[in-house]
């Protein structure tokens, strides 16, 4: 197995370029982040070049966080803001060589939200395709993120099928999917052709993946057997220095 450090969670006490270097020193194969936009893209590119790591992905901006926004692209009436955030993410991804962009839906519901999200995803896919960038959508669980538009893999697959473009894929976060749907092994087996990225954390506390409801040694053995060769993203909360939470990585590599 190969692993990516999600720097929105791991080493999030460090400036992003230094977090990239820390992930390399710890043995990760790649990195990913959430919202890097306040940092010059050149600083990120320099750290990636120095370490030889690939930036797997980043998120579109959430909008006005102080007002409660958590994404914009499914919210009717805010299409201009959503597309500006998509354009910004694509430009930043091009500058740092990121492979994927997670387009965040936001807090909303209903048929018009479905139509709005589909139209904005089509816009994102068409703008990203010439640059070889994949657009990702991620179902989030209703306990941590109540009111978020996208909550299940079936809902996500419906959108992917409706948009019908090859660079729209599912971000399969094992933590969120376990809380909402369970049956991870069979679900990954069935959905693998639609999956653009996999993330993981323990359930229910979203801590390091060496405890909790999910037997990750077993699950990642299945994923490895299925031929998923991309790095899986460690997106979990630490209760101390990140380096002290990484025993699982050596153990899993030995197993798989």
Secondary structure as UniProt FT lines:
FT   STRAND          3..6
FT   TURN            7..13
FT   HELIX           16..26
FT   STRAND          30..32
FT   TURN            37..38
FT   HELIX           41..51
FT   STRAND          54..55
FT   STRAND          57..59
FT   HELIX           65..67
FT   TURN            73..74
FT   TURN            76..77
FT   HELIX           79..96
FT   STRAND          100..102
FT   HELIX           111..129
FT   TURN            130..132
FT   STRAND          134..138
FT   TURN            142..144
FT   TURN            146..147
FT   HELIX           153..163
FT   TURN            166..167
FT   STRAND          168..173
FT   HELIX           174..180
FT   HELIX           184..191
FT   HELIX           192..194
FT   STRAND          195..200
FT   TURN            203..205
FT   TURN            209..210
FT   HELIX           216..225
FT   TURN            226..227
FT   STRAND          232..234
FT   HELIX           242..245
FT   HELIX           247..255
//
